[in-house]
Amino acid sequence: MTTDWARRAAAFFVKSDPEYDEFLRQHEAKSTKSIVFYLSCAVLPGFLAYLLIYPLHPFLMELTGLSSHYIQFLVLAVMASGWHILFPIFMLKFVDKLTWKQTFIYLGFRKGDAKGLLVVFPIITVMFTLLSLPYMKWIFPPLSSFLDNLPALHMGEWHIFNQGYYDFPWPLLVIGLIGNFIGEELYFRGYLLKKIGRLPCDWLIISVLFQLYHMWQAPMNWAFIPLAVIIPCEILVKLRKNLYGAILFHIYINTLWGAVTLYLVGV
């Protein structure tokens, strides 16, 4: 009975596509050296962004004449809308020698998935929200406060998070949003997750590395690392074999989840 129930649940949530699974296996990293390379690709952009936003941003302000606010936005927009989108496409097209169509299919931009978006995505989003509430109430606040008290990680008044993360003219804001919601998902879940597919718990590794990558916003994102085991972006990609649910969940986290947890548990 238990086995039959598990099989029915798997059949409900998982989109079966053996041909696509085999396509991904053909292009995943096969040597230890290449796996280490892709793992390093998960954190290197975040380290560079940290250097530019923290120790180097006064120099960049003087060099460009731009405000601290704009310098930080440009760094993040170039990283997310530039590197995160162009690097995977370049690697798949010119290193893996995929066609343009194969490249975008690999990244998860496939045909529509009505069941995934209208049924599976809402169920998983509600489950995550409920499971996250105890963590947000009792663990996140002290951990986030502890990290923010570390001088190397402290997000002062100059930090973009405190100055206005989305407070930019709409053309720039569109670029930033594309990078934030699509670029990051394309890079981490559409590309790196599949490249390290041979590793056990590949989904959890990428989930943790995604939080570590945000080292310029460490007091918030590093405080989510223990929560990474239930953050479902990677799970949605593996279950439904496309990127759309992960993009929608990213939008939900950045726009609504904070208001929901604030209303329910005061955080």
N, C-alpha and C positions, 0 to 999 in steps of 0.2 A: 504493500500500500504506500509506504513512504517513498520507495523508488518510483512508483507510478506518479505520485504527486510531484516529485522533483522533476520528472521528465515533462510533465504537463506544464509546470512553471517555466522550465527552460524553453520549451517550445513557444510559450506565450511571449517571453521577453526577448529571446534571441532570434535574430533574422538569419536564417540559414543561407549561406552562399559559398559552397566549397570551392568554386572556381575563383572567387575573389580572395578567399583565404590562401589558396595556392599561389596566386599572383603576388600577394604580400610576402609570403615565405620566400619566394624567388629573389626578392630584393631586400631582405632584412640583412643586418650585419651578421657575418658568419665567423669572424675571428675575434679574439679577445681585444686585439689592437683596435679594430674598427668599432667594436662596442664601446670601448673607452673613449674613442673619438666622439661618438654621438652623445655619450653621457656628458663629456666636457662641453659640448655644444649647448647643453641645457643650461649651464651656469655661467659660461663665459660672457654672453651678452649682458647678463645682470651685473657681473663684476665690472664691466666697462661702464655701464650706466651709473653704477655706484661711484666710480672714480670721477666721472664727469659731473655728477650732481652734488657730491659731497666735497672732496678736497679741491677739485679743479674748477668748481663753478664760479668762484670769484675771479679767477684768471680769464675764464670764458666771457664773463660779464665785461671785464675791462677790454678784452680783445674785440668784442662785437658791439659793445654799447647797448646790449639788450638787458632787460631786467632779469633778476633771478628767476622770476616766474616763467618768462618766455624761454630762457635757457633750458630750464628743466623740461618744459613741454616739448621743445624741439628735440632734446636728447631722447625722450621717451617715444615721441612720434616717429623719429628716424629709425629707432631700434625696432619698434613694433610694426610700423607700416613699411619699413624698408627691409631691414635684415630678416625679420621673421617671415616675410612673404617671398622675398627674392632669393634668399639662400636655399630653401627647400626646392623651389622651382628650378633654379640653376643646377643643383645637384642631381635631381631626378632626370632633368632633360639632357644634361651634358656629361654626367658621370655614369648614371645608370642607363643612359641612352633610351629613355622612354619617349614615346611620342607625346605631343601636347595633350591629347585626349587621355592617354594612360597616366600622365603626370597628375592631372586633376582628379582622375578616378582614384589613384593611389592616395591622394591627400584626403579623400572622403567626399568630394563634390560629385555625388552620384545622383541617380534618379530619385525622385521624391519618395518619402517614407511616411505616409499618412498615419499608419498605426504607431510608428515610433514617436512622431511629434504630437499626436492627439491623444494617445493612450499611455504609452510607456513613459514618455518624458514627464507628463504630469504626475504619474504615480511615483516615480523615482524622486522628483523634486519635492513632493509632499513628504515622502519618507525621510529624505535628507534633512529637511527643515525641522521635522519633529525630533530626529535623532541629534541634531546639532544644538538644541535648546539647552540641555544640561551643561554642555561644554561651554557655551557662550555665557551662561549665567555664573558658573563657578570657577572655570579654569582660564578662559580667555582674558578677563580683565587683569588679574594679577600678573599673568605671564606677559601680556602686552606692556603693562606698566614697567615690569622689570627690564624688558628689552629696551624700552624708550629711555630708561635711566642710564643706559650704557652710552658714554659720550660718542663713541664711533657710530652709533645707530640712531641717536636722538633726532627726531623730526622736529626741528625748531620752527619758529614762526616763518622763516624763510622757505620752508619746505612746501613743495607744490600741493601736497595733501592739505595743508593748512591755508594756503593762499587761494585755492579754488581749482580743483582738478579738472573741471570742465568749463572753466570761465575763460573762454577764448572766442574770437570771431568765428562764425559758423564754418567758413571754408577750412580753417585750421582744425576746428573741432571735428569735422567729418573725417579728416585724415587721422586724427587721434583715435576716434571711435573705431574706425576700420582696423587700425592696428591693435587696439585693445581687445575688441570682441572677436575679430576674424583672424588677425595676424597671429596673436598668441595661440589661439586654438589650432590654426593651421600648422604652426611651428611645433608645438608640443604634442598635440594629440593626433594631428594629421600626418606628421612626419616622424618626429623622434620616437614616439610610442611604437610605431611600426618597425622602425629601424632596430630597436632593441628587443624585438619580439621573442627572441630565443631565451631571454632572461626570465626566470621564475618571478612572478609578481611584478611584471613589467609595468602594469597599471599603477601600482603603488609607488614604484621607483620614480616614475614620471610625475606623479602627483606631489611627492615630496620635493623633487627637484624644481618643480614649478614654483612652489612656495619659496624655496631657497633662492631661486633666480631673482625674486623681488627684494634683493638686499638693500636697495635704495629706499624701501618701504618696510624694512625688517620688523619694526615693532608690531606692525599689524600682520603682515603675511607670515613671518616666522612663527607667530603665535598660533597660526592655523595648521602648522605642521602636524601636531598630534591628531588633528581632525582630518588629515589627508586620507585616512583609511576609509572614510565614508563620503568624501567629495566625489561626485559621480561623473565628472567629465570624461575621464578615461573609460569608465565602465559603459557609459552611453555609446562611445565610439566602438568599443569592442562588441557590445550587444547588437547594435543596429547597423554597424559597418558603414556609417557615414558621419559627417562632421556637424550636421545641422542641430542635433540635440545638444551637443556640447556648446555650440555657439549660443543657443537660446539659454542654456543654463548659466553661461558666463554673464549674459545680459541680466538675467534674474539676480545673480549674486551681487552684481555691481549696482543694481538700481533698486531692487525690492527687498532682498533678503534682510538687509540691515534694518529696514523699517519694520519688517515682520518680527524679527528677534527683539527689537526695541519695544515693540508693543506687547509682546508676549512675556518677555523676561527682563525687560528694562536695560538691555545691552545692545 
